[in-house]
Amino acid sequence: MYYFDNASTTKVLKQAADASLKCMIETYGNPSSLHKMGVEAEDILNSSRKLIANVFNCKYEEIIFTSCATESTNIAILGAAYSKKRTGNRIITTTIEHAATAQCINHLENNGFEIIRIHPTNGKYYAKDIIDAIDDKTILISVMHVNNENGLILPIEEIAKEAKRKNSNILIHVDAVQSFCKIPINTNKIPIDLASISGHKINAPKGIGALYMRKGTKIQRHSFGGPQENNLRPGTEALPSIAAFGIATKINFENMNESIEHYKILKNHLLERIENNPEILLNSSDNCVPYIINISIKGIRSEIMLHFLEEKGFCVSSGSACSKSKKSGVLQSVGYSKQREDCAIRISFSRENTINQIDLLLDAIEAGQKSLIKAY
Ligand code: PLP
């Protein structure tokens, strides 16, 4: 199979898998144990923490390991909202958030919080639209950095700086799942308080995530148990996955610039190929990352094309992987028609993809355009 679904999940790097295996059969101590094997395990735990902290340019104590970005986001959003409840109840977010954020926000709305969901303007997010919604009762802003369906980049630096200037009590959470190790987030320059990331999007195994939490940030805990992970995520740490996450972070971060150049070459080639095909519409604008490209193939429903491509040996996604065949509405939210969203395909790259693979994928899409029956 040619795999073009890296925004859904990625292949685990051999070095990350090796680090994981070593923690299972050699350094398998509990990081909380006082003996030598416990200390060895704690060293691995903290060296992974440091490798992740390096990407955020933060202190290693500011990284909390979780089981996935969804858990990080639950800890961050619910924790921030309930800890700030006495000072206000307004929360600002966007209309294009991943379910991890959107469902936390819906839960808070059902529990008395006032939610302001900002729509894009002409397919783009402007910091001003978010800043204008801030009042003195605003306690939290939660925005994503890069959208998982069309690759749209949101101006988190401007949002965070302007928001803190307007009301310094506001906590800012960023869903950095699709930008981590791809676009730097320097927390020395960008005044965010919380950020969610996920291992399986950057070649670590599934089931490991982390939360960046700025030192001094107070959020209410909602899990109870041992004192691990700053009391916010109790339970013995998943050391094999944490070790892999650390190594995958190191390798991806070291190769970040090179990878981006590779993705730009792939994206340009793909755009050149679809330029001459008026039946393929591009849903990812200039403000989008080069590694997530969303297109609509006129008249052919996503699922039909997806399965056609699957038979020819290609994995792509229809919209967001988390929503399966259910459409998320993100493309409609950025201004496209329902029909266009119904026919959307997401192509997302890894370092293993090549120009030749893109040619083969486009040949297969064109074959699908000729043979599949149009729904519209
Ligand atoms: N946020 C975004 C933007 C995502 O793309 C995803 C996964 O698809 C998540 C959050 C959830 O990540 P996880 O699978 O680690 O819970």
Boltz pocket constraint, residues with backbone or C-beta under 6 A from the ligand:
constraints:
  - pocket:
      binder: B
      contacts: [[A, 7], [A, 8], [A, 67], [A, 68], [A, 69], [A, 70], [A, 71], [A, 98], [A, 100], [A, 144], [A, 146], [A, 147], [A, 148], [A, 175], [A, 177], [A, 178], [A, 197], [A, 198], [A, 199], [A, 200], [A, 208], [A, 209], [A, 321], [A, 322]]
      max_distance: 6.0
